[in-house]
Amino acid sequence: MSTPPSWTSPKVAGIHRPFPPVSHTPTPPSRNTGPAGPGRPPDTAEVRLAGWISDLTVLQELTERIGRTSTLREAVEETLRAGARLLGARRGLLALRGPHETGRPPGAERLIGLGLERAELGQWETVPRASACHTRLIDDEEPLREIGHPDLATADGLHPRHRAVAAGTGCAASYALPLTTEAGDPFGAALWLFDRPGQPESRQRRLLARYLRHAAGHIAGRRELAHAREALAVVRDGLLPARLPRVAGVTLAARQRTAPRGGPACWDVLPLPDGGLGLAVGAASEAGPAALAAMGRLRAGLRAYAVMEGEDPVAVLSDLELLLRLTEPGRPATALFGYAEPATRRLVLASAGHPPPLVLGEGHATYAETALSAPLNMLSCWEAPSVELELAPGETVLLYTEGLLRRVGGPLDRAFAGLRTAALSAPAAARADPEALLDHLLRALPGGGGAQAAGASGVGASGVAGDTVLLAARFD
């Protein structure tokens, strides 16, 4: 039914008003301004003015509340709560049209409910699009201003499935409005459901329409931000290895946790000629899409140099530093590269301003003494010696980024001590399984005061935690 029903009926059963209604009458105010006597009604102008002030106060409160939301879900849930308050409803749902670039079929919407269980929300998704109010508001070529059904059991033009879902979820009436862009194009719709037959008053509908004009703009902004973050996450994941290689004599595991505003990080495990294995982690000091793209180029360069001269980690980082200086001027980064020989349990490391690896064995956890050095692309020439480790059977080498230290919080020495303590507290079964070990460390270091941790090298000293990367290699 494309034509909205008439709202002239005074029936309001099932509409629970959260604040007393104020009558707005078009009758001109009385010219008698004297005090109201026993038989004289109060001044209509004063009543109307009081109603306007009450309405503006409510709208101001609700718009301030939605303005404090920071995510798309928070904005949608606040909009549903505000609409329920204005209409006196208990339940509702909001549908957002899916973006075309995600590959979903046209017309796919994302539903978020208020007071509806997941199963009930799923039932409303089964209502045919030609009958459901929220999909009609989105699909119709001529956008509708509102769709209301004062009595879903007797409303004309509803699909039998629509009536069945309404009866099954205990909904007797509904009222829906579209969410439109500034150009007037609908990108979503909000639907509120009532327990008993009834309809909102004209004043309630007018207040809700004014509120939704503001809320729609806020939701559209949060929606664009959410889409941008999802796209960035797809790119970020695409710059990392899709899977870990299987190498005889060593067991590998990796974890990455992204930070909302921190610098990106990368890791890599690369099988090399003659049975060698390259292990690498790196982190950038800046944040944003440009830093993420630079980190992708850094990983690509590191892989190329590792294939050519991986047995010499110092040469790999020296060439990488030259590449960054020529292609990424003024953009420093930390990196650590290790060349491992699983057959002999020999590991050669070189670090450019990166935190030292942690070696875990039976009853001990010690940091490898890598030489202090500047990050890549910070000085005119990078130099640092390599460190060679002879590992015992069953020992695990943990490579990580500064983001893990920031999860510990506090000064740098306290962060290193906290990481070592967390590693020593791992059960024997976790120490024997790199996957379980990394899960244990992430649980033991949840990241409460990470913003207070000192920088491991001066990079990232802005106090914003970067991405957390953990790479574990257990040698048999």
NORKAMO-V478731 format. One record per helix or strand. SS is the DSSP state (H for helix, E for strand). FROM is the first residue (numbers start at 1). LEN is the number of residues. If there is no record, write none. Layout:
ss: {SS | SS}
from: {FROM | FROM}
len: {LEN | LEN}
This chain:
ss: {H | H | E | H | E | H | H | E | H | E | E | H | E | E | E | H | E | H | H | E | E | E | E | E | E | E | H | H | H | H | H | E}
from: {44 | 72 | 91 | 100 | 109 | 118 | 133 | 147 | 160 | 173 | 186 | 202 | 247 | 250 | 265 | 273 | 276 | 289 | 313 | 333 | 346 | 358 | 364 | 376 | 387 | 396 | 402 | 412 | 428 | 434 | 450 | 468}
len: {24 | 16 | 7 | 3 | 6 | 8 | 7 | 3 | 9 | 8 | 9 | 37 | 1 | 8 | 7 | 3 | 9 | 21 | 15 | 9 | 7 | 4 | 4 | 1 | 4 | 5 | 7 | 13 | 4 | 11 | 3 | 8}
